[in-house]
Amino acid sequence: MTRIPIAVQLYSVRHECEKDLAGTLAKIKAMGYEGVEFAGWYGNDAATLKALLDENGLKCAGAHVGIDTLLGENFEASVAFHQTLGNKFLIVPGLASKWTSSTEAWLETAKVFNEISAKLAPHGMVTGYHNHHTEFKPFGEGGELPWDTFFGNTNKEIVMQFDTGNALHGGSSANALDFLTRYPGRALTIHLKDYDIANDSYAPPVGDGDVPFAAIFTECETNGNTEWYIVEYEDSALPALEGIERCLVNVKAMGK
C-alpha cells in the first residue's frame, strides 16, 4: 500500500492564520504536517500563498471554495488562481438551500458539478463536495439520502471529500466505511475528524473518539485512490494549534 501524506485543514487554525499566516505555517511544518488545505486566502494573492508554502516545505492539499467561484465569469479567474497556487483540488465545502432543499435540487446540483468537472479537466483540476451531517438525513420516510442522490448522479471525477466526524454526527446511516466502499476510488482527499457519540461532541482529537479509523485507513489505502489525509479539528476543547498537533501525533501512532 502506498503511504498517504497528511495535511491539515487551515480552518482548524483560522484565527491563528488571520493573525500570522507565515508563522502559523511554520508551526504546522514543525509539527510534521506535509501539506495544508486552504479555507480562505487571508488577504493574499496566489503567488504570495505559493511562496509561503514553498518557504515552509509544505504542499497544497486542496482548497475549500464557494461554488460561485466555479461558475460563469468567475471560472477563468479561479483556474488561474489555483494554477499559480499549485492546487488541483477545488472542493465545495457546503451549499446554500437552493442547491440542497429537495431531491430535485440535489439532482440539479449534481448536473452543475458535472459541468464544472468537465470544464476543469483540461486544466488538470477536479472539483468535489465536502459533507456536513445533513446530507445523511433523507427527505421523507424511507427517502434516499442526499449524499446518495448527489454522488449517484455525478461522474466519477467528482471528488467525494468524506468528513468522517461530520458523517458520524449524521447518525448510524452515515457509517464512513459503508460510503467509502459504495463509491470506491472517489475519496481522493478525506477529512480526518473525530466525534464523540455519547456527548454529541467534536471535542476528541482524531483517534480519541468513536470514528473507526483503522477500517477507514485500510479502505483508503486499498480501494480509495486517496491522495491526502486532511486533519480537521474544530472544537474549542483544546487550543487550536495544540489540537491539530495532538491529532497528528495520534494519526502517526496509528501507523500513518
Secondary structure, 3 states (H helix, E strand, C coil): CCCCCEEEEHHHHHHHHHHCHHHHHHHHHHHCCCEEEECCCCCCCHHHHHHHHHHCCCEEEEEECCHHHHCHHHHHHHHHHHHHHCCCEEEECCCCHHHHCCHHHHHHHHHHHHHHHHHHHHHCCEEEEECCCHHHCCCCCCCCCHHHHHHCCCCCCCEEEEEHHHHHHCCHHHCHHHHHHHCCCCCCEEEECCCECCCCECCCCCCCCCCCHHHHHHHHHHCCCCCEEEECCCCCCCCHHHHHHHHHHHHHHCCC
